[in-house]
Amino acid sequence: MMQIPCPWCGPRDEAEFVCGGQSHIARPPLESSDAEWGRYLFERDNPKGLHYERWLHRMGCQQWFNVARDTVTHEIKAVYRMTDPKPEVAE
Amino acid sequence: MKGAAVSADRYSLFALLRQGLKGHTGWRPAWREPEPRPHYDVVIIGGGGHGLATAYYLAKEHGVTRVAVLEKGWLGGGNSGRNTQIVRSNYLYPESAAFYELSLKLYEGLSKDLNFNVMLSQQGIVTLAHSRHDLDAVARWANAMIVNGIDAEILNRDQVRDLLPAMSWGPDARYPVLGGFIQRRAGMARHDAVAWGFARAADRSGVDIIQNCEVTGFRIENGRVTGVDTSRGFIGAGKVGLAVAGHSGVLAGMAGFRLPITSYALQAMVSEPVKPVLDTVVLSPSTGVYVSQSPKGEVVVGGALDLFPSYAQRGSFRTTEDVVAGFCEMFPGLRRLRMMRQWAGITDVVHDSSPIIGPAPVAGMYLNCGWGTGGFKAIPAGGFTFAHLLATGRPHPLTEAFGLDRFTTGRMIDEAAAAGIAH
């Protein structure tokens, strides 16, 4: 069970949120190869440990934001806005 | 037990009676505990159902016996011991239908083949329809199966009611049942027995099963894998097969590539044992809940994934609550059952809900992963076809469509609907 600190609404129950998967994925140029495009669409870091990911406060303010979270302990290490760069977080 | 000779006795009613007369003092370990050798022709990482089945079929079908199965914990302690032990072949597309049907057919002969009772119970699986749209979906699904030559039978409301009288049938049912379909040859098998049966049979063929041996890295020379570093030292390998389900991404990371996989926790729970109340496995696509009753009488309940990346084998209460709520609405008479255990396994979910069986981006390395929420039913065919790939270097004809290349060509086999779980 997680309590997720929404940057706008404060700490709320996990049930109010939807995870949008890995964050900071840059779209490659349109002329890129099929292989490169496939990697962009489908391949993910999927780490056991620190993961940078997007969440939507669907049952709240409806805003997207980024979370740095441990995928084993589920501990949330950082919360930051969609356009912010990836923060340095100790594992 | 280390060093004890392994009994070559066949398991049989006669052996059981003989042991009964001797107070069951004569049973010996079902597999050896060998020290790892410095080099194997094939090293399989992952001592779950798929890894052990692969080792068994490598020896049986291809005569490859210099094989090691490396398991970081104990045999069948990962997803093989955490699934809800359902076997079925009710998929939509021809590629999946042919593959999962082979698996079900191998299951049908498995107890005899392995000389180990896997307790296959073909009690059928009923997929429910709760709305007009569900009825259409069920008809499409069953018809797709029939076209692929697999048994399926569309049921009306009364037929479902005859099969599942314990469900909520009153006028106030929260999820009224309008019909459904059944695959009668589907059912369940004892999951531990499947892992143990394959382990025992593989061991007899000379395969080394090495437990408590965690892979910590790969040795790769000139783009080709030459062995694995483990918690018990370096082990050289001609070929390496990965069969580690939810941890496929972690091992891929060690070898320097990524996979089109995200790992999620899938949870399940069992109740205290009660007298027989369910004769079939039942799945409600609307609630995402599926229910069965184990031979011990425990009611086994599973549901949707915890929909965020996770390697924690416990599951979130949020999903537990959803699963229990759906279960209670479906089976009001079972509301007061106490749940004895709840757990989760880490599933390797792929975008099209189909497995990945094929070469990895590193030469000499091969993948058996992407089973998502349904790896157990696929164990015999997964092992059979993966053994073919490892032995010959070419995909088995049944798994040619399941390679990594489909994420470049875009030729997906989208089984999200038939995977049976809300993704």
Interface residues (C-beta under 8 A of the other chain):
Chain A: M1 M2 D13 E14 A15 V18 C19 G21 Q22 D34 A35 G38 R39 L41 F42 E43 R44 D45 N46 P47 K48 H51 E53 T71 V72 T73 H74
Chain B: H247 G249 V250 G253 R258 L259 P260 I261 T262 S263 L307 F308 P309 S310 Y311 A312 S316 F317 R318 H351 F407 T408 T409 G410
